[in-house]
């Protein structure tokens, strides 16, 4: 559905995106992850043809960008992206018609979606009167009202309460089952982990990790350990063979160095703590993210003059 | 392609027509026009309702009686009483003393002013008129006219001329303005009518361009700060977005103009006169459309890179200054609508619309000039649109520091 090769975008002083390639298929939720300022938004803008890349190409459905492409792509920008002073129903219809949906049909679909999101009684109100969560829902409706084949969602869950998070998740799964290609950009790794089959980790304008989530996890090996215990776990991070430790109250996630003997670790732990659970698990996306990006976030590369 | 431009235009039109700023300007602008153009000219033409007393210090001792007679006979109030009465101020050879006395009366508002006639009326030509208000042109003009007649009369008699011949020589004249149109028709439009019409047209043009320009800058700023522009640009191309905006807002401007013309016609019918000629309105609408395209392109080019409200205000007020230039020239142009600077300003695209709106009701410029200024304006509008398109595409996503003029020129060059 979407094929992106060798994208590059340079601004006067910084390289926002250096080299990004990715492929997204129909019926797939694709996680675009990375720290703030990594180049996610710039990449998305180039995919949407809002800005022109300096290098590289974007193919949608095997074709380069054309006027027709706009009508089959849906986009939810990270924040706001809504007219504030206008009526909810009018803004939805406007964006729908702008992507080729006839007015009557747009109105019908708008009411359908508003009903599903329990916003029917707000349809005639102004956007600015809505709560942040409700605005997010309206924005989501805007991005899918024209039944796009490729949907790009930038932090779609932000501002939603747990009930609506589930509702949105269900809709995303429906879209996926209906064969749409979905790009899901987030820095909340737990969400990406639950939803995405494939991920692409971008840092400093480059792809530093990509592939099927399972494969990625396998590549990082089974060297993560979750433990539950009673006692003071402060010493855990200084143990030999422990590369990284995430400590919670009576719970910890440890990342071990490769080929660390787990038996020894169990013995060392049980000497100092009352161990209730010891589990060897796949690394979480969260810990993969941290080990790949580490403290080394933000700051796009300076252009060498 | 065209349909998306149309969608944007329709949205801009329908949503803006409901906005407060639009409704406000539709109602407020005619009021301001009335206040600024009709009221001053009405006040200038307004007849006095009470006699005004004017002091006179007559050093020659020969003028007072005749001047009193001349003023009181010629200028009468509606009630039949004389408009001006002369009050002789005592003169004992010390003119400064008399002046001080007169000044007291003037400041005490017992007399309107005081005319000082010198001793030597046969050779002096300049006479002093002291008053708190020397801006009353009508009064000084009448006073001057009567004084001149009296003095001429004295001079003629002095030379031994027969009083009856002197009377013939004194006969004064009045000018009644008959406005001739190109096809030779007469219309009895006075100076005031023409002033009102051209002022009204110019103010109308000015307000239309300013309101639409502000709406345009505001709408870009809003979309930019809301990130709506990303939604829009993922749905249509930047040129569709820009042309849609301009189209929608110029339709809005036309609606506004139509409403005003209708208001004007209603007002004219109520007042019993129709100062606005239809053919003038049609030509002015052409200038409005072209001027609108030109100005909106400028507003886009300067407004797209802006990301704060303060900058938006600065930019719109700067452009307002250009539109105001013809207002500065309004009076000289009224006096000689074919003067060189009137022509020069008509050919500068920034001032063409308002200048032509001002000139057309006074005297229809020659056809070649109408055609030439329209063509210059049209070409400038097209060129500006082209440049604005490039600037819009590059800068509409920018936030933060506004690019300077140099950078904007680079953007246009790089395309």
Interface residues (C-beta under 8 A of the other chain):
Chain A: X45 X48 X49 X50 X51 X67 X70 X73 X75 X77 X78 X79 X80 X81 X82 X83 X84 X85 X86 X90 X94 X95 X97 X98 X99 X142
Chain B: X1 X4 X7 X8 X11 X15 X19 X222 X223 X226 X227 X228 X230 X231 X232 X233 X234 X235 X236 X237 X397
